[in-house]
Amino acid sequence: MSLEKKDVEKVARLARLKITDEEATRYGTQLSNIINFVEQLKEVDTDNVEPLASVVDIKLRLREDVVTDGGIQADVIANAPESLEGFFVVPKVVE
């Protein structure tokens, strides 16, 4: 599939990008190559391929899922430049 210059200019306008005529021509070629590669990938038969989370066959060690309160508030607040009643004090960002 080949993108025409007007198609590239429309995409640039939708993306709020200002491009020159030279850039539109160059980007048109690059986008056409990308679209052609995606179309080529569509032709690959993946019917008997199971989905993967990773290409490396490694079993992850799982920890027990236990809900805790952390219990280290004092240690965390000790790192704060300023705190008040167990909370971080930050500068006001809204005027």
C-alpha positions in Angstrom: 0.0 0.0 0.0 1.3 3.4 -0.9 0.4 6.5 0.9 -0.2 9.6 -1.1 1.1 13.0 -0.1 -2.4 14.3 0.8 -2.8 11.3 3.2 0.4 12.1 5.0 -0.6 15.7 5.2 -3.9 14.7 6.7 -2.2 12.5 9.3 0.2 15.3 10.2 -2.7 17.7 10.5 -4.6 15.3 12.8 -1.4 14.9 14.9 -1.1 18.7 15.0 2.3 18.5 13.3 3.5 21.1 10.8 5.5 19.4 8.1 7.0 20.7 4.8 6.3 19.2 1.4 9.7 17.5 1.4 9.0 16.0 4.8 5.6 14.8 3.6 7.2 13.0 0.7 9.8 11.4 2.9 7.3 10.4 5.7 5.0 9.0 3.0 7.7 6.6 1.9 8.5 5.6 5.4 4.9 5.1 6.4 4.2 3.1 3.3 7.1 0.8 4.2 5.7 0.3 7.7 2.2 -0.5 6.4 3.6 -2.9 3.9 5.6 -4.7 6.6 2.4 -5.0 8.8 0.5 -6.4 5.8 3.3 -8.9 5.3 3.0 -9.9 9.0 -0.8 -10.5 8.5 0.1 -13.3 6.0 2.0 -15.3 8.6 0.0 -18.4 9.8 -0.3 -18.2 13.6 -3.2 -20.6 14.1 -1.1 -23.2 16.0 1.0 -20.8 18.0 0.1 -20.2 21.6 0.3 -16.7 23.0 3.5 -15.8 24.9 4.2 -13.5 27.8 7.9 -13.8 27.2 10.1 -15.5 24.6 12.2 -17.1 27.4 10.6 -20.1 29.0 11.1 -19.2 32.7 8.8 -19.9 35.5 8.5 -16.9 37.8 8.7 -17.4 41.6 5.6 -16.1 43.2 5.4 -14.8 46.7 2.4 -15.4 48.9 -0.2 -12.7 48.4 -0.7 -11.3 51.9 -2.3 -8.0 52.7 -0.3 -6.0 55.2 -0.3 -2.4 56.4 3.4 -2.1 55.9 3.9 -0.9 59.5 6.9 1.3 58.5 5.3 4.7 58.4 7.8 6.2 60.8 10.7 4.9 58.7 9.2 6.4 55.5 8.4 9.7 57.1 11.9 9.9 58.4 13.1 10.4 54.8 10.8 13.4 54.2 12.2 16.9 54.3 9.0 18.0 56.1 6.1 16.0 57.5 3.0 16.8 59.6 0.9 14.3 61.5 2.4 11.3 59.6 2.0 12.8 56.1 4.4 14.4 53.7 4.2 18.1 53.4 4.6 19.4 49.8 4.5 22.8 48.3 1.2 24.1 47.0 0.9 23.7 43.2 -2.5 25.2 42.6 -3.0 28.9 42.7 
